[in-house]
Amino acid sequence: MFKKKENIIILVVLIIMVIAIIGVSYAAFNYSGLGTKVNTITTGAIKMTYTEDDNIISMSGALPTTDATGKVRLNPGEYFDFTVSSEITGNVNINYEISAKDVTTSDRKIDGSNIKLYLTRLKDDGTEEELMTPETYNEESSANDYTGRPAGEMSLYTSSMSSSESNRYRLRMYVTEEYNPQGDGGGLQFSVQINVYGKDGEKSLSAGETIIENLTSGDTYDDGVDTFITREDPNNYIWYSGKLWRAVSVNNEAKTTKLVTQWNISTISYNPSNQPNFAGSYMEEWLNDTSVDDFLGNLRDYENFIVTDAKWNATLDATNLGSVTRPSDDGTVVTDAVGLLNMYEYQSSYTGTTDSNGYLNNGLNWWTLTPYSTDGILAVSNNGKWGVNYPTNAYGVRPSINLKSSIKIVDGDGTIDNPYRLNGDNDTNLLGTLLSSRYSGEYIRFGNNENNLYRIVSHENGTGTKIVSAEPLKNSNAFITSAFESNWKVNYSSSNTIGTFLNGEYLTNYVDSSYSEMIEDNTTWYLGTVGVGTSYKLAKYTDTNMSSTTSTTTEAKVGLLRLGELMAGQFERDAVNGGSTSTGLTTPYWILTPKSVYNVRYVNNNGNVGYNGQSSAYGVRPSMNLKSNVVITGGNGTKNSPFTLDLAS
């Protein structure tokens, strides 16, 4: 678990004490009253305000009623509206509690057990959100330790505010349906006063601030604008939206946290020849397209988690790695939700290490955001060094995002085996959940023995779930290889060399019948040709406007990923950290996309995309669409706890 930091702000405050008198009566009672209209208390950086509307509950001749009627009353005198607001500067939470206090003064009082209270929040669209089911008045309904409210009041609702906020509430109060008025003589009263109490909660840290506070001394570098996480392997792993990320830096002012994926998510050409610009590039499109195929469209609730108008500095820099300076804000800056790291950010990550051994060296080749010249872009090599590459080359893509300052860490310790988990992306108890509701990159248990780990790719067909093996197939821990085809055909089919294996032996020996039954019998596989320096979109579409899909397709139960598809990247190190020696953990593997009538594309062990004759032998990563009624029976979708699956009856 992550460490909770000691609260360093001491603000124990009782707020808004004497509020409105609200009455309800049975039979012939007529009461009205207003308390002080605005009550404010200011403590340092916190200001809370409670404001009452002019309306109050004042019912004469109230009769017993059902919940169905009492919950929707809107006549004058049947409800009471009030607002709780906050103005907060700094990273501080306000915990607050709304309570009801019995202030009946009449000697003819109806017992509170015969009175029901019902609280809702008024939403911007005029609808009401239920905050509590109707409950009879009970002063012992909850503990008093949330805000320290006095004993003898009924807690109606507890919440917290972490930024400037305003919430409007509506209270209804009525006599219970069960109350029998026989013999009471009428005129019984019951009146409550609404009180709001608040006090400071724990210091509210952004995800990045929490990570930095938990790091070992010396694992950060502050350049005056951002605080960078540094060294070889700090505990800065984050699991979000089915992918493992590294926290790179925290902005000192905005408290946003820059992340980058630990592994290459895909591999594409950056742009046509002599176009190293990020704005308008293939790369920008792939990262920020919200279609079913591209990165942003498959990122979980991205508008709630990330800064969608982040600034990405793509200023040209021709200096050597190690002497790169922070690019000026007046340089080439692009506004996007998703970008790449620039070379300065990469360089800053290995402050305190030697020879490019920082944690951002993932042993693969990948693009940065920084042009080196008018025809070249800087990329990081598998040994951690920098290199200049033409934009027509197909290198690995490591997307980068900025988490909002409001995003908090709720679990994990930042290690690779127990990465930090974010509030809102830490689902538990997913038993019975449709797999088609889950996110690209999440792991599932599928298949047999050593080849039983798969990942979600997308929901391309709209109803099911496209998956791919987490790594190329193995036999006794050695990667198997296959020719793509032996008869000079570059288009995949269920009857070519690799297609025959996948739709025959693979389904028999690698996937037993219980898993095979989950696979759609026919999937459309797109076989568009992508030449050197042309858009990845042509692998599926007739043009870059995606106006229609390519007519070059095939139908098969099992296939392969295509160029530029999510998860078409390496997910293990190719080179030992700090050198060029192979780890043996990766191998080149085929993808579907032809480069020409003579060659087929493959993902290299170093993360690049190459092409070769179809009779060459490379690794195999099976892909398929699972049926729409596949449900989750266990796991949380991480590598250490993949989803287990079954078919819903």
C-alpha positions as CSV (number, residue, x, y, z in Angstrom):
1,M,0.0,0.0,0.0
2,F,1.2,3.6,-0.6
3,K,2.1,5.6,2.5
4,K,-0.3,8.2,3.8
5,K,1.5,11.3,4.8
6,E,1.1,13.0,8.2
7,N,-1.4,15.8,8.0
8,I,0.7,19.0,8.2
9,I,-2.2,21.4,8.2
10,I,-4.0,21.8,11.5
11,L,-7.5,23.1,10.8
12,V,-10.1,21.7,13.1
13,V,-13.1,23.9,12.6
14,L,-16.8,23.9,13.6
15,I,-18.6,25.6,10.7
16,I,-22.1,27.0,10.3
17,M,-23.9,26.3,13.6
18,V,-27.3,27.9,13.7
19,I,-29.2,27.5,10.6
20,A,-32.9,27.2,9.5
21,I,-35.8,26.1,11.6
22,I,-37.9,23.7,9.5
23,G,-41.2,22.3,10.8
24,V,-43.6,19.5,9.9
25,S,-46.8,18.8,11.8
26,Y,-49.8,16.5,11.9
27,A,-53.2,18.0,11.8
28,A,-53.7,21.7,12.5
29,F,-50.3,23.3,12.9
30,N,-48.9,26.2,10.9
31,Y,-45.2,27.1,11.4
32,S,-42.6,29.1,9.5
33,G,-39.2,30.4,10.4
34,L,-35.9,31.4,8.8
35,G,-32.4,31.4,10.4
36,T,-29.5,33.5,9.4
37,K,-29.3,33.6,5.7
38,V,-25.5,33.3,5.1
39,N,-23.0,31.9,7.6
40,T,-19.3,32.0,6.8
41,I,-16.2,31.0,8.6
42,T,-12.7,31.5,7.2
43,T,-9.7,29.6,8.3
44,G,-6.4,30.3,6.5
45,A,-6.8,29.1,3.0
46,I,-10.3,27.6,3.5
47,K,-13.6,29.4,3.1
48,M,-16.9,27.6,3.4
49,T,-20.3,29.3,2.9
50,Y,-23.8,28.0,3.7
51,T,-26.7,29.8,2.0
52,E,-30.4,29.1,2.5
53,D,-33.1,29.6,-0.1
54,D,-36.2,31.6,0.9
55,N,-38.4,28.5,0.9
56,I,-38.8,26.4,4.1
57,I,-40.8,23.3,5.0
58,S,-44.1,24.5,6.5
59,M,-46.9,22.0,6.2
60,S,-50.2,22.5,8.0
61,G,-52.4,19.4,8.4
62,A,-49.7,17.0,7.3
63,L,-50.9,13.4,7.0
64,P,-49.1,10.1,6.9
65,T,-47.7,9.4,3.4
66,T,-45.7,6.8,1.5
67,D,-42.0,7.2,0.4
68,A,-43.1,7.2,-3.2
69,T,-45.2,10.4,-2.5
70,G,-42.9,12.0,0.1
71,K,-39.8,11.8,-2.1
72,V,-41.3,13.8,-5.0
73,R,-43.2,16.6,-3.2
74,L,-42.6,20.0,-4.9
75,N,-45.4,22.2,-3.6
76,P,-44.5,25.3,-1.6
77,G,-43.8,24.4,2.0
78,E,-42.9,20.8,1.2
79,Y,-39.2,21.1,0.7
80,F,-36.2,23.2,1.7
81,D,-33.2,24.1,-0.5
82,F,-29.7,25.1,0.6
83,T,-26.2,25.4,-0.8
84,V,-22.8,24.4,0.6
85,S,-19.8,26.1,-1.1
86,S,-16.1,26.2,-0.7
87,E,-13.2,28.3,-1.8
88,I,-9.9,26.5,-1.2
89,T,-6.4,27.5,-2.1
90,G,-3.6,24.9,-1.8
91,N,-3.9,21.1,-1.6
92,V,-6.3,20.7,1.2
93,N,-9.5,18.6,1.5
94,I,-12.5,19.8,3.4
95,N,-14.5,17.1,4.9
96,Y,-18.1,18.2,5.6
97,E,-21.2,16.8,7.0
98,I,-24.9,17.8,6.8
99,S,-26.9,16.9,9.8
100,A,-30.4,17.5,11.2
101,K,-31.0,18.6,14.8
102,D,-34.3,18.2,16.6
103,V,-35.3,21.7,17.8
104,T,-39.0,21.1,18.6
105,T,-40.2,23.4,21.3
106,S,-43.8,22.4,21.5
107,D,-44.9,20.2,24.4
108,R,-47.1,18.4,21.9
109,K,-44.3,16.7,19.9
110,I,-44.6,13.8,17.5
111,D,-41.9,11.2,18.1
112,G,-39.0,11.4,15.6
113,S,-39.5,7.7,14.7
114,N,-42.6,8.8,12.9
115,I,-40.8,11.4,10.8
116,K,-38.8,10.6,7.7
117,L,-36.1,12.8,6.2
118,Y,-34.9,12.6,2.6
119,L,-31.9,14.5,1.1
120,T,-31.0,15.0,-2.6
121,R,-28.5,17.0,-4.6
122,L,-29.9,19.3,-7.3
123,K,-28.0,18.8,-10.5
124,D,-27.3,21.4,-13.2
125,D,-29.9,19.9,-15.5
126,G,-32.6,20.3,-12.9
127,T,-32.8,16.6,-11.9
128,E,-32.2,15.3,-8.4
129,E,-29.5,12.8,-7.2
130,E,-30.6,10.7,-4.2
131,L,-28.1,11.0,-1.4
132,M,-29.9,8.9,1.2
133,T,-32.9,6.7,1.2
134,P,-35.8,8.1,3.3
135,E,-34.9,7.5,7.0
136,T,-36.8,8.1,10.2
137,Y,-35.2,10.7,12.5
138,N,-32.5,9.1,14.6
139,E,-29.9,10.9,16.6
140,E,-27.8,7.7,16.8
141,S,-27.7,7.0,13.1
142,S,-24.0,7.3,12.7
143,A,-20.7,8.0,14.4
144,N,-19.5,11.5,15.1
145,D,-15.9,11.1,14.0
146,Y,-16.1,12.4,10.4
147,T,-16.2,16.1,11.2
148,G,-16.6,16.1,15.0
149,R,-20.3,17.2,14.9
150,P,-21.9,17.3,18.3
151,A,-23.8,14.3,19.6
152,G,-27.6,14.4,19.4
153,E,-27.9,15.2,15.7
154,M,-28.8,12.9,12.8
155,S,-26.2,12.7,10.1
156,L,-27.8,13.0,6.7
157,Y,-24.8,13.1,4.3
158,T,-21.0,13.3,4.4
159,S,-18.7,14.3,1.6
160,S,-15.5,16.3,0.9
161,M,-14.3,19.2,-1.3
162,S,-10.9,19.4,-2.8
163,S,-11.3,22.6,-4.9
164,S,-13.6,25.5,-5.3
165,E,-17.0,23.8,-5.3
166,S,-20.7,24.5,-4.9
167,N,-23.4,22.0,-4.2
168,R,-27.1,22.7,-3.9
169,Y,-29.2,20.3,-1.7
170,R,-32.9,19.7,-1.2
171,L,-34.5,18.3,2.0
172,R,-37.9,16.8,2.3
173,M,-39.6,15.8,5.5
174,Y,-42.9,14.0,6.0
175,V,-44.9,11.8,8.4
176,T,-44.4,8.1,7.9
177,E,-47.0,5.9,6.3
178,E,-47.0,3.6,9.3
179,Y,-48.0,6.4,11.8
180,N,-51.5,5.9,13.3
181,P,-52.9,9.3,14.4
182,Q,-55.9,7.8,16.3
183,G,-56.3,9.6,19.6
184,D,-53.5,12.1,19.3
185,G,-55.8,15.1,19.1
186,G,-53.9,16.7,16.2
187,G,-51.5,19.6,16.4
188,L,-48.4,17.6,17.1
189,Q,-45.1,19.2,15.9
190,F,-41.7,18.2,14.9
191,S,-39.0,20.7,13.8
192,V,-35.4,20.3,12.7
193,Q,-32.5,22.6,12.2
194,I,-30.1,21.9,9.3
195,N,-26.4,22.2,10.4
196,V,-23.3,21.9,8.3
197,Y,-20.0,21.1,9.9
198,G,-16.6,21.0,8.3
199,K,-12.9,20.4,9.1
200,D,-9.7,19.8,7.2
201,G,-8.9,16.3,6.0
202,E,-5.5,15.0,5.0
203,K,-3.2,17.0,2.9
204,S,-4.4,16.4,-0.7
205,L,-1.5,15.4,-2.9
206,S,-1.6,14.8,-6.6
207,A,-0.5,11.4,-7.8
208,G,2.9,12.7,-8.7
209,E,3.4,14.5,-5.4
210,T,2.7,11.3,-3.6
211,I,5.2,9.4,-5.7
212,I,7.9,12.0,-5.1
213,E,7.3,12.0,-1.4
214,N,7.7,8.3,-1.3
215,L,10.9,8.2,-3.3
216,T,14.4,7.7,-1.9
217,S,16.3,10.9,-1.3
218,G,18.2,11.9,-4.4
219,D,15.8,10.3,-6.8
220,T,14.5,13.7,-8.2
221,Y,15.9,16.6,-10.1
222,D,14.1,20.0,-10.0
223,D,14.9,22.4,-12.9
224,G,12.7,25.1,-11.5
225,V,9.7,24.3,-13.6
226,D,9.3,20.5,-13.2
227,T,10.5,18.0,-10.7
228,F,11.9,15.0,-12.6
229,I,12.1,11.5,-11.3
230,T,15.6,10.1,-12.0
231,R,18.0,7.2,-11.6
232,E,17.9,3.6,-12.8
233,D,14.8,2.1,-11.3
234,P,12.8,4.3,-8.9
235,N,9.4,3.2,-7.6
236,N,7.4,5.2,-10.1
237,Y,5.4,2.5,-11.9
238,I,1.7,3.3,-12.4
239,W,-1.0,1.0,-13.8
240,Y,-3.7,2.9,-15.6
241,S,-6.1,1.9,-18.4
242,G,-4.6,-1.5,-19.0
243,K,-1.0,-0.2,-19.4
244,L,2.1,0.1,-17.2
245,W,3.4,3.6,-17.1
246,R,6.3,5.5,-15.5
247,A,5.8,8.8,-13.8
248,V,8.4,11.2,-15.4
249,S,7.9,14.5,-13.8
250,V,5.5,16.7,-11.7
251,N,4.9,20.3,-12.7
252,N,5.9,22.5,-9.7
253,E,3.0,24.9,-10.2
254,A,0.1,23.0,-11.7
255,K,0.9,19.7,-9.9
256,T,0.1,17.7,-13.0
257,T,2.1,14.5,-13.5
258,K,3.6,13.5,-16.8
259,L,3.5,9.8,-17.6
260,V,5.0,7.6,-20.4
261,T,4.2,4.0,-21.1
262,Q,6.8,1.6,-19.9
263,W,6.7,-0.3,-23.2
264,N,6.2,0.5,-26.9
265,I,2.5,0.3,-27.5
266,S,2.8,0.2,-31.3
267,T,5.2,1.0,-34.1
268,I,4.6,3.4,-37.0
269,S,6.3,5.8,-39.3
270,Y,6.5,9.3,-37.9
271,N,5.6,11.2,-41.1
272,P,6.5,11.4,-44.9
273,S,10.0,12.2,-45.9
274,N,11.5,15.5,-44.8
275,Q,8.6,16.2,-42.4
276,P,9.9,15.9,-38.8
277,N,7.1,18.1,-37.4
278,F,4.8,16.7,-34.8
279,A,1.9,18.9,-35.6
280,G,-0.2,17.2,-38.4
281,S,2.0,14.1,-38.4
282,Y,1.0,10.5,-38.5
283,M,2.3,10.3,-35.0
284,E,0.0,13.1,-33.7
285,E,-3.0,11.5,-35.4
286,W,-2.3,8.0,-34.0
287,L,-1.9,9.3,-30.5
288,N,-4.9,11.6,-30.4
289,D,-7.5,10.0,-32.7
290,T,-10.5,8.9,-30.7
291,S,-11.6,6.2,-33.2
292,V,-11.7,2.5,-32.2
293,D,-8.2,1.9,-33.7
294,D,-6.0,4.6,-32.1
295,F,-4.6,5.4,-28.8
296,L,-6.8,8.1,-27.2
297,G,-10.0,6.5,-28.2
298,N,-9.0,3.4,-26.2
299,L,-7.9,5.3,-23.1
300,R,-10.2,4.9,-20.1
301,D,-12.3,8.0,-19.3
302,Y,-9.5,10.2,-20.6
303,E,-11.4,13.4,-20.0
304,N,-11.6,12.7,-16.3
305,F,-8.0,11.6,-15.9
306,I,-5.7,13.6,-18.2
307,V,-5.1,17.2,-19.3
308,T,-6.6,17.3,-22.7
309,D,-5.0,20.7,-23.7
310,A,-1.5,19.8,-22.6
311,K,1.5,21.6,-24.1
312,W,4.1,19.5,-25.9
313,N,7.4,21.2,-26.8
314,A,8.7,19.9,-30.1
315,T,11.4,22.5,-30.7
316,L,14.3,21.4,-32.9
317,D,17.5,20.6,-31.0
318,A,20.7,19.5,-32.7
319,T,22.9,19.2,-29.5
320,N,24.3,15.9,-28.3
321,L,22.5,13.9,-25.6
322,G,23.9,15.1,-22.2
323,S,24.0,18.7,-23.2
324,V,20.4,19.2,-24.3
325,T,18.8,22.2,-22.5
326,R,15.2,22.8,-21.6
327,P,13.4,24.0,-24.8
328,S,11.9,27.5,-24.6
329,D,8.2,27.9,-24.2
330,D,8.4,30.2,-27.2
331,G,9.6,27.4,-29.4
332,T,7.5,24.8,-31.3
333,V,4.7,24.0,-28.9
334,V,1.7,21.8,-29.8
335,T,-1.5,21.5,-27.8
336,D,-2.8,17.9,-27.5
337,A,-4.1,15.4,-25.1
338,V,-1.4,12.9,-25.9
339,G,2.2,13.4,-27.0
340,L,5.7,12.0,-26.7
341,L,8.6,12.8,-24.5
342,N,11.1,15.3,-25.9
343,M,14.8,14.6,-25.7
344,Y,15.3,17.0,-22.7
345,E,12.8,15.1,-20.7
346,Y,14.5,11.8,-21.5
347,Q,17.9,13.2,-20.6
348,S,16.6,14.6,-17.3
349,S,15.5,11.1,-16.3
350,Y,19.0,9.7,-15.9
351,T,20.4,12.5,-13.8
352,G,22.6,10.7,-11.3
353,T,23.2,7.6,-13.4
354,T,25.9,6.8,-15.9
355,D,25.8,6.5,-19.7
356,S,22.0,6.6,-20.4
357,N,21.1,4.0,-17.7
358,G,18.0,5.8,-16.5
359,Y,14.7,4.0,-16.0
360,L,13.3,5.4,-19.3
361,N,15.7,3.2,-21.3
362,N,13.4,0.3,-21.9
363,G,15.8,-1.7,-24.1
364,L,13.8,-0.8,-27.3
365,N,13.9,1.8,-30.0
366,W,11.4,4.6,-29.8
367,W,10.5,8.0,-31.1
368,T,10.9,11.3,-29.2
369,L,9.2,14.6,-29.9
370,T,12.4,16.4,-30.8
371,P,13.4,17.1,-34.5
372,Y,17.2,17.1,-35.0
373,S,17.1,18.8,-38.4
374,T,14.7,19.5,-41.2
375,D,14.7,15.9,-42.3
376,G,15.5,13.9,-39.1
377,I,14.0,13.2,-35.7
378,L,15.7,12.1,-32.5
379,A,14.9,8.6,-31.3
380,V,16.2,6.6,-28.3
381,S,18.0,3.3,-29.3
382,N,17.7,0.0,-27.5
383,N,21.0,0.7,-25.7
384,G,19.7,4.0,-24.3
385,K,21.7,6.2,-26.7
386,W,20.2,8.8,-29.0
387,G,20.1,8.5,-32.8
388,V,18.8,10.6,-35.7
389,N,16.2,8.8,-37.9
390,Y,14.2,9.7,-40.9
391,P,10.5,10.2,-40.3
392,T,9.7,7.5,-42.8
393,N,11.2,4.9,-40.5
394,A,8.9,2.9,-38.3
395,Y,10.0,3.1,-34.7
396,G,8.3,2.3,-31.4
397,V,5.6,4.6,-29.9
398,R,5.6,5.3,-26.2
399,P,2.6,7.6,-25.6
400,S,2.9,10.3,-22.9
401,I,0.0,12.0,-21.0
402,N,-0.4,14.4,-18.1
403,L,-2.5,13.3,-15.2
404,K,-4.7,16.0,-13.7
405,S,-3.7,17.4,-10.3
406,S,-7.0,16.0,-8.9
407,I,-6.0,12.4,-9.6
408,K,-5.0,10.6,-6.5
409,I,-3.2,7.3,-5.7
410,V,-5.3,4.8,-3.8
411,D,-3.2,1.7,-3.8
412,G,0.2,0.1,-4.6
413,D,3.8,1.0,-3.7
414,G,5.2,2.0,-7.1
415,T,7.1,-1.2,-7.8
416,I,6.8,-3.1,-11.0
417,D,5.0,-6.0,-9.2
418,N,2.7,-3.6,-7.2
419,P,2.4,-0.4,-9.3
420,Y,0.5,2.6,-8.0
421,R,-3.3,2.5,-8.7
422,L,-5.3,5.6,-9.4
423,N,-8.7,6.6,-7.9
424,G,-11.3,5.7,-10.5
425,D,-9.1,3.0,-12.2
426,N,-8.8,0.5,-9.4
427,D,-11.8,-1.7,-10.0
428,T,-12.6,-4.6,-7.7
429,N,-15.1,-7.4,-7.7
430,L,-15.6,-7.6,-11.5
431,L,-17.3,-11.0,-11.3
432,G,-19.8,-11.3,-14.1
433,T,-18.7,-8.1,-15.9
434,L,-18.6,-8.3,-19.7
435,L,-15.1,-8.4,-21.1
436,S,-16.3,-6.1,-23.9
437,S,-16.5,-3.3,-21.3
438,R,-12.8,-3.5,-20.4
439,Y,-9.7,-1.6,-21.7
440,S,-7.0,-2.0,-24.2
441,G,-3.9,-3.6,-22.7
442,E,-5.5,-5.4,-19.8
443,Y,-4.3,-9.0,-19.4
444,I,-6.5,-12.1,-19.6
445,R,-5.8,-15.8,-19.0
446,F,-6.5,-17.6,-22.2
447,G,-5.0,-20.8,-23.7
448,N,-2.8,-23.5,-22.3
449,N,0.4,-23.9,-20.4
450,E,3.2,-21.4,-21.2
451,N,1.1,-19.7,-23.8
452,N,-1.8,-18.7,-21.7
453,L,-1.3,-14.9,-21.2
454,Y,-3.2,-12.5,-23.6
455,R,-4.0,-8.9,-23.8
456,I,-7.0,-6.9,-24.9
457,V,-6.3,-5.0,-28.2
458,S,-9.6,-3.1,-28.8
459,H,-13.3,-3.6,-29.5
460,E,-13.0,-3.2,-33.2
461,N,-16.1,-5.1,-34.1
462,G,-18.2,-3.1,-31.6
463,T,-19.6,-6.0,-29.7
464,G,-16.8,-8.4,-28.8
465,T,-13.2,-8.1,-27.7
466,K,-10.1,-8.4,-29.9
467,I,-7.2,-10.0,-28.0
468,V,-3.6,-11.0,-28.8
469,S,-1.1,-13.2,-27.1
470,A,1.1,-11.2,-24.7
471,E,4.2,-12.5,-26.5
472,P,5.0,-14.7,-29.4
473,L,4.2,-18.4,-29.0
474,K,6.7,-20.6,-27.3
475,N,7.5,-24.3,-27.1
476,S,9.4,-25.4,-24.0
477,N,10.3,-21.8,-23.4
478,A,11.7,-21.3,-26.9
479,F,10.0,-19.0,-29.4
480,I,8.5,-20.9,-32.4
481,T,8.8,-19.5,-35.9
482,S,6.9,-19.8,-39.1
483,A,7.1,-18.7,-42.7
484,F,4.3,-16.3,-43.7
485,E,3.8,-18.1,-47.0
486,S,5.9,-20.2,-49.3
487,N,4.2,-19.4,-52.6
488,W,5.0,-15.6,-53.1
489,K,1.7,-14.5,-51.6
490,V,1.7,-11.5,-49.3
491,N,-1.9,-11.5,-48.3
492,Y,-2.9,-13.5,-45.2
493,S,-5.6,-16.1,-45.3
494,S,-6.7,-19.1,-43.3
495,S,-5.1,-21.4,-46.0
496,N,-1.7,-19.7,-46.3
497,T,1.3,-21.1,-44.3
498,I,0.9,-19.1,-41.1
499,G,-2.9,-19.0,-41.4
500,T,-3.1,-22.8,-41.7
501,F,-1.1,-23.1,-38.5
502,L,-3.2,-20.6,-36.6
503,N,-6.6,-21.9,-37.7
504,G,-5.5,-25.6,-37.3
505,E,-2.7,-26.7,-35.0
506,Y,-2.9,-23.6,-32.9
507,L,-6.6,-24.2,-32.1
508,T,-6.0,-27.8,-31.4
509,N,-2.8,-27.8,-29.4
510,Y,-2.5,-24.3,-27.9
511,V,-6.1,-23.5,-27.2
512,D,-8.5,-26.2,-25.9
513,S,-12.2,-26.4,-26.7
514,S,-13.3,-24.3,-23.6
515,Y,-11.3,-21.4,-24.9
516,S,-12.0,-22.0,-28.6
517,E,-15.7,-21.8,-28.0
518,M,-15.2,-18.2,-26.8
519,I,-13.7,-17.1,-30.2
520,E,-15.9,-15.7,-33.0
521,D,-16.0,-18.1,-35.9
522,N,-15.2,-15.4,-38.4
523,T,-13.3,-12.1,-38.1
524,T,-12.6,-9.7,-40.9
525,W,-8.8,-9.1,-41.2
526,Y,-7.7,-6.0,-43.1
527,L,-4.8,-6.5,-45.5
528,G,-4.1,-3.0,-46.9
529,T,-0.5,-2.3,-48.1
530,V,1.6,0.3,-46.3
531,G,4.7,1.4,-48.1
532,V,7.7,3.2,-46.7
533,G,6.7,6.6,-45.2
534,T,3.0,6.2,-45.8
535,S,0.3,6.4,-43.2
536,Y,-0.5,3.4,-40.9
537,K,-4.2,4.1,-41.7
538,L,-3.8,2.5,-45.1
539,A,-3.5,-0.9,-43.4
540,K,-7.2,-0.8,-42.8
541,Y,-8.6,2.1,-44.8
542,T,-8.6,3.2,-48.5
543,D,-7.3,6.7,-47.6
544,T,-6.1,8.7,-44.6
545,N,-9.5,10.2,-44.1
546,M,-10.8,6.7,-43.2
547,S,-13.8,7.2,-45.5
548,S,-14.0,3.5,-46.1
549,T,-12.2,0.3,-45.2
550,T,-9.9,-1.5,-47.7
551,S,-11.5,-4.1,-50.0
552,T,-8.4,-6.3,-49.4
553,T,-9.6,-8.4,-46.6
554,T,-10.0,-12.1,-45.5
555,E,-12.2,-13.9,-43.1
556,A,-10.7,-16.3,-40.5
557,K,-11.2,-17.3,-36.9
558,V,-7.6,-16.5,-36.0
559,G,-5.3,-13.9,-37.5
560,L,-2.5,-11.5,-36.6
561,L,-2.2,-7.8,-35.7
562,R,-1.7,-5.2,-38.5
563,L,0.7,-2.3,-38.7
564,G,-0.1,0.5,-36.3
565,E,-2.6,-1.5,-34.3
566,L,-2.6,-1.2,-30.5
567,M,-0.4,-3.8,-28.8
568,A,1.7,-4.3,-32.0
569,G,4.9,-3.5,-30.1
570,Q,7.4,-5.3,-28.0
571,F,6.7,-5.8,-24.3
572,E,10.1,-7.0,-23.0
573,R,13.6,-5.5,-23.2
574,D,15.6,-6.3,-26.3
575,A,19.0,-5.0,-24.9
576,V,20.5,-5.3,-21.5
577,N,20.4,-1.9,-19.7
578,G,23.4,0.2,-20.6
579,G,24.6,-2.0,-23.5
580,S,23.6,-3.7,-26.7
581,T,23.7,-7.3,-25.5
582,S,20.5,-9.1,-26.2
583,T,18.3,-10.2,-23.3
584,G,16.8,-13.1,-25.3
585,L,13.4,-12.0,-24.1
586,T,12.1,-10.9,-27.4
587,T,11.9,-12.1,-31.0
588,P,10.7,-10.7,-34.3
589,Y,7.1,-11.6,-35.2
590,W,4.9,-11.3,-38.2
591,I,2.1,-8.8,-38.6
592,L,-0.6,-8.8,-41.4
593,T,0.4,-5.8,-43.4
594,P,2.2,-6.1,-46.7
595,K,4.8,-3.5,-47.6
596,S,4.6,-4.3,-51.3
597,V,3.7,-7.2,-53.6
598,Y,7.0,-8.8,-52.5
599,N,7.4,-8.2,-48.8
600,V,5.4,-8.5,-45.5
601,R,5.9,-6.4,-42.4
602,Y,7.1,-7.7,-39.1
603,V,7.9,-6.2,-35.7
604,N,11.6,-6.5,-34.9
605,N,12.9,-7.6,-31.5
606,N,14.2,-4.0,-31.0
607,G,10.8,-2.5,-31.5
608,N,11.2,-1.3,-35.1
609,V,9.0,-2.5,-38.0
610,G,10.9,-4.2,-40.8
611,Y,9.8,-6.1,-43.9
612,N,11.0,-9.2,-45.6
613,G,10.1,-11.9,-48.1
614,Q,7.1,-14.0,-47.0
615,S,9.2,-17.2,-46.9
616,S,11.3,-15.9,-44.0
617,A,10.6,-17.3,-40.6
618,Y,9.5,-15.1,-37.7
619,G,7.5,-15.5,-34.5
620,V,3.8,-15.8,-34.2
621,R,1.4,-13.7,-32.0
622,P,-2.2,-15.0,-32.6
623,S,-5.0,-12.5,-32.5
624,M,-8.8,-13.2,-32.5
625,N,-12.2,-11.7,-31.5
626,L,-13.9,-13.1,-28.5
627,K,-17.7,-13.3,-28.4
628,S,-19.8,-10.5,-26.9
629,N,-21.1,-12.8,-24.0
630,V,-17.6,-13.5,-22.6
631,V,-17.6,-12.5,-18.9
632,I,-15.0,-12.1,-16.2
633,T,-14.8,-14.7,-13.5
634,G,-11.8,-13.4,-11.6
635,G,-8.6,-11.3,-11.6
636,N,-8.1,-7.5,-12.0
637,G,-6.6,-7.3,-15.5
638,T,-3.0,-6.8,-14.4
639,K,-0.1,-9.0,-15.5
640,N,0.1,-10.5,-12.0
641,S,-3.7,-11.0,-11.8
642,P,-5.1,-11.5,-15.3
643,F,-8.8,-11.8,-15.9
644,T,-10.2,-15.3,-16.0
645,L,-13.1,-15.8,-18.4
646,D,-16.2,-17.9,-19.2
647,L,-19.1,-17.7,-21.5
648,A,-22.3,-16.3,-20.0
649,S,-25.2,-18.7,-20.3
